[in-house]
Amino acid sequence: MQTETLAIRISKPVITALRREARRQRISQGSFVRQTLSDRLGVSAPEGKPAKSGYELVKHLAGICRGGSKDLSTNPKHFEGFGQ
């Protein structure tokens, strides 16, 4: 894929929102801008770009659950009826 560089001026509120959203999605600002432009212009992603793995799709969810039982693998009461 051949690429070109584009220099643009962006207001402070827009760049702040751009940085926040790119950080939230855990991607680079450049990737976020490219994806957004592609979506907005209806241009598909280049062929040969690998599909995201299952992990990549859910990695932003890792570690967000709080308050669950911490002994699921060691407490015998959790194994009652397991495998029947």
C-alpha positions in Angstrom: 0.0 0.0 0.0 1.4 3.4 -1.0 0.9 6.1 1.6 1.4 9.9 1.7 1.8 12.3 4.5 -0.7 15.0 5.2 -0.1 18.0 7.5 -3.2 19.7 9.0 -4.0 22.2 11.7 -6.3 21.0 14.4 -7.8 23.1 17.2 -7.0 22.3 20.8 -10.4 20.9 21.7 -10.3 18.6 18.7 -6.8 17.4 19.4 -7.7 16.8 23.0 -10.7 14.7 21.9 -8.6 12.9 19.4 -6.0 12.0 22.0 -8.6 10.9 24.5 -10.4 8.6 22.0 -7.2 7.1 20.6 -6.1 6.4 24.2 -9.5 4.9 25.0 -9.3 2.6 22.0 -5.6 1.9 22.8 -4.5 2.7 19.3 -2.2 5.4 17.9 -3.5 8.8 17.0 -2.5 8.2 13.4 -4.4 4.9 13.3 -7.5 6.5 14.8 -7.4 9.3 12.2 -6.9 6.8 9.3 -9.7 4.6 10.5 -12.0 7.6 11.0 -11.3 9.0 7.5 -11.7 5.6 5.9 -15.1 5.1 7.6 -16.3 8.6 6.8 -15.2 8.4 3.2 -16.5 4.9 2.7 -13.0 3.6 1.7 -12.4 0.0 2.7 -9.3 -1.0 4.6 -6.5 -2.3 2.3 -6.5 -5.9 1.3 -4.2 -8.1 3.2 -4.7 -6.3 6.5 -4.9 -9.1 9.1 -8.2 -9.4 11.0 -8.1 -8.6 14.7 -7.7 -11.5 17.0 -10.2 -12.3 19.7 -7.8 -11.0 22.2 -7.4 -7.7 20.4 -11.2 -7.2 20.3 -11.6 -7.7 24.1 -8.2 -6.6 25.6 -9.7 -3.3 26.7 -12.0 -5.3 29.0 -9.2 -7.1 30.8 -9.0 -6.4 34.5 -12.2 -4.3 34.8 -14.2 -6.7 36.8 -14.2 -6.1 40.6 -15.6 -7.8 43.6 -15.7 -11.4 42.3 -14.7 -14.5 44.2 -10.9 -14.8 44.4 -10.8 -18.5 45.2 -12.7 -20.1 42.3 -9.9 -22.5 41.5 -9.0 -23.6 45.1 -12.2 -23.6 47.2 -13.8 -27.1 47.1 -17.3 -25.6 47.4 -17.1 -24.2 43.9 -16.5 -27.7 42.5 -19.7 -29.3 43.9 -21.5 -31.0 41.0 -18.7 -30.2 38.5 -18.4 -32.7 35.7 -21.7 -34.4 36.3 
